[in-house]
């Protein structure tokens, strides 16, 4: 139906779960906040609680970005700067994503929060070239990687989705074509996305 995640029909299905996760954790989006590519979720879920906002992108053509940096390269990144980092659907494009998680942890202030979403199922995205889409995650793999940097007691990992929403997302059916009941049914055997809340 769509080879563009459903954007040409409406809202991609995974956005429902991403935004549900951010809504559930909107109290964390406060103070100094970093988001990737734009500040849409910072403004939407943080609002007046945000005192300072940065946008990070590796792509210097993004004129909205306030920081041009590579999450793999510590020398390009600030340290202990943010109360919250919003990282949606990004880590699977990074070859050494474990290094990126380590650097994200360093960028957080004491008691800072990382809100991260990861695909469990998705079509390949060639926007970054034939070799630009590396990983898919499960709840177990996310816990395994993130607890190398965040202590177990400060990690919360949750999955969303079911077999029907997975099929819809892969076929490019958009959010507006699915009922709330179909979206909210949860099946741990068929996660669409994995969401991580990590506190420093």
C-alpha positions as CSV (number, residue, x, y, z in Angstrom):
1,X,0.0,0.0,0.0
2,X,2.9,2.3,0.7
3,X,6.7,2.0,0.4
4,X,7.1,5.1,2.6
5,X,6.0,3.8,6.0
6,X,2.5,5.1,5.3
7,X,3.5,8.8,5.2
8,X,1.9,9.2,1.8
9,X,-1.4,7.9,3.2
10,X,-1.3,9.5,6.7
11,X,0.6,8.8,9.9
12,X,2.9,5.8,10.2
13,X,1.6,3.2,12.7
14,X,4.8,3.2,14.8
15,X,4.3,6.9,15.6
16,X,1.2,6.0,17.6
17,X,3.4,3.9,20.0
18,X,6.3,6.4,20.0
19,X,4.0,9.2,21.0
20,X,2.2,7.0,23.6
21,X,5.5,6.3,25.2
22,X,6.5,10.0,25.3
23,X,3.0,10.9,26.6
24,X,3.5,8.4,29.5
25,X,6.9,9.9,30.3
26,X,6.2,13.6,29.5
27,X,7.1,14.6,33.1
28,X,10.7,13.7,32.2
29,X,10.8,16.2,29.3
30,X,11.9,19.3,31.2
31,X,14.8,21.6,31.8
32,X,17.5,21.3,29.2
33,X,16.4,18.9,26.4
34,X,18.2,17.4,23.3
35,X,16.3,16.0,20.4
36,X,17.5,14.6,17.1
37,X,16.7,16.4,13.8
38,X,14.0,18.7,15.2
39,X,12.3,19.8,18.4
40,X,8.8,18.6,17.6
41,X,8.5,16.2,20.5
42,X,10.3,18.5,22.9
43,X,7.7,21.2,22.3
44,X,4.8,18.9,22.1
45,X,5.4,16.9,25.3
46,X,7.7,19.3,27.2
47,X,6.1,22.6,26.6
48,X,6.7,25.2,29.3
49,X,8.7,22.7,31.4
50,X,11.6,23.0,28.9
51,X,14.0,25.9,29.7
52,X,16.6,25.1,27.0
53,X,16.4,23.0,23.8
54,X,19.1,21.7,21.4
55,X,18.7,19.9,18.1
56,X,21.4,17.5,17.1
57,X,22.0,16.2,13.6
58,X,25.0,14.7,11.8
59,X,23.7,16.3,8.6
60,X,24.9,19.9,8.2
61,X,22.2,20.7,5.7
62,X,19.7,20.6,8.5
63,X,19.4,24.4,9.2
64,X,17.2,23.7,12.3
65,X,20.1,21.9,14.1
66,X,22.0,23.7,16.9
67,X,24.6,21.0,17.1
68,X,26.2,19.1,14.2
69,X,27.8,16.0,15.7
70,X,28.2,12.2,15.4
71,X,26.8,10.2,18.3
72,X,29.8,7.9,17.9
73,X,32.4,10.6,18.3
74,X,32.8,11.8,21.9
75,X,34.9,14.8,20.8
76,X,31.9,16.4,19.0
77,X,29.5,16.0,21.9
78,X,28.8,18.1,25.0
79,X,29.1,16.4,28.4
80,X,26.6,16.5,31.3
81,X,24.5,19.1,29.5
82,X,20.9,17.7,29.4
83,X,18.1,16.8,31.8
84,X,16.4,14.8,29.0
85,X,17.4,13.4,25.7
86,X,14.7,12.3,23.2
87,X,16.0,9.7,20.8
88,X,13.3,8.2,18.5
89,X,14.0,5.6,15.9
90,X,17.7,6.5,15.5
91,X,20.0,3.9,17.0
92,X,19.3,1.3,14.3
93,X,21.0,3.6,11.8
94,X,24.3,3.6,13.8
95,X,26.8,0.8,13.2
96,X,28.4,0.9,16.7
97,X,25.2,1.8,18.6
98,X,26.8,0.7,21.9
99,X,29.3,3.6,21.6
100,X,26.4,6.0,20.9
101,X,24.5,4.8,24.1
102,X,27.7,5.4,26.1
103,X,28.0,8.9,24.7
104,X,24.3,9.6,25.3
105,X,24.8,8.6,29.0
106,X,27.7,11.0,29.2
107,X,25.6,13.9,27.8
108,X,23.0,13.6,30.6
109,X,23.1,15.6,33.7
110,X,23.0,13.8,37.1
111,X,19.5,12.3,37.3
112,X,19.0,13.1,33.6
113,X,16.6,10.9,31.5
114,X,17.1,9.2,28.1
115,X,13.8,8.4,26.3
116,X,14.7,6.1,23.4
117,X,12.6,4.2,20.9
118,X,13.9,1.3,18.8
119,X,12.3,-0.7,15.9
120,X,11.6,-4.3,16.5
121,X,10.0,-4.7,13.1
122,X,10.4,-2.3,10.1
123,X,11.0,-2.3,6.4
124,X,14.5,-1.3,5.4
125,X,15.1,2.4,5.0
126,X,17.6,3.3,2.3
127,X,17.4,7.1,2.9
128,X,21.0,6.8,4.3
129,X,22.2,4.6,1.5
130,X,22.3,0.8,0.9
131,X,24.5,0.3,4.0
132,X,22.7,2.7,6.3
133,X,20.1,0.6,8.2
134,X,21.8,-1.9,10.5
135,X,19.7,-3.2,13.4
136,X,16.4,-4.4,14.9
137,X,15.8,-4.9,18.6
138,X,13.9,-7.0,21.1
139,X,13.2,-6.2,24.8
140,X,15.9,-8.6,25.8
141,X,18.6,-7.2,23.5
142,X,17.7,-3.6,24.5
143,X,18.1,-4.5,28.2
144,X,21.4,-6.3,27.5
145,X,22.9,-3.3,25.7
146,X,21.5,-0.5,27.9
147,X,22.5,-2.0,31.2
148,X,26.1,-1.8,30.1
149,X,25.7,2.0,30.8
150,X,22.5,2.4,32.9
151,X,22.1,0.5,36.1
152,X,19.3,-2.1,36.1
153,X,17.3,-0.3,38.7
154,X,17.2,2.9,36.6
155,X,16.1,1.1,33.4
156,X,12.5,0.7,32.2
157,X,11.9,-1.2,29.0
158,X,8.6,-1.6,27.4
159,X,7.3,-2.9,24.1
160,X,4.2,-2.0,22.1
161,X,2.3,-3.7,19.2
162,X,0.7,-6.9,18.0
163,X,0.8,-9.0,14.9
164,X,-1.9,-6.9,13.1
165,X,-0.1,-3.6,13.7
166,X,3.1,-5.1,12.5
167,X,1.5,-6.2,9.3
168,X,-0.1,-2.8,8.8
169,X,3.2,-1.0,9.4
170,X,5.1,-3.3,6.9
171,X,2.4,-2.8,4.3
172,X,2.2,0.9,4.8
173,X,-1.3,1.1,6.2
174,X,-1.5,4.4,8.1
175,X,-2.6,5.1,11.6
176,X,-5.9,6.7,10.5
177,X,-7.0,3.5,8.9
178,X,-6.8,1.4,12.1
179,X,-9.0,1.4,15.1
180,X,-7.8,2.4,18.6
181,X,-8.8,-1.1,19.8
182,X,-6.6,-2.7,17.2
183,X,-3.7,-0.4,18.1
184,X,-4.0,-0.9,21.9
185,X,-4.1,-4.7,21.9
186,X,-0.8,-5.9,23.2
187,X,0.9,-9.1,22.3
188,X,4.4,-9.6,23.7
189,X,5.2,-12.1,20.9
190,X,4.8,-9.4,18.3
191,X,6.4,-6.1,19.4
192,X,6.5,-3.4,16.8
193,X,8.8,-1.1,18.8
194,X,10.9,-1.2,22.0
195,X,10.9,1.8,24.3
196,X,13.7,2.5,26.8
197,X,13.6,5.0,29.7
198,X,17.1,5.2,31.2
199,X,17.9,7.4,34.2
200,X,21.5,8.5,35.0
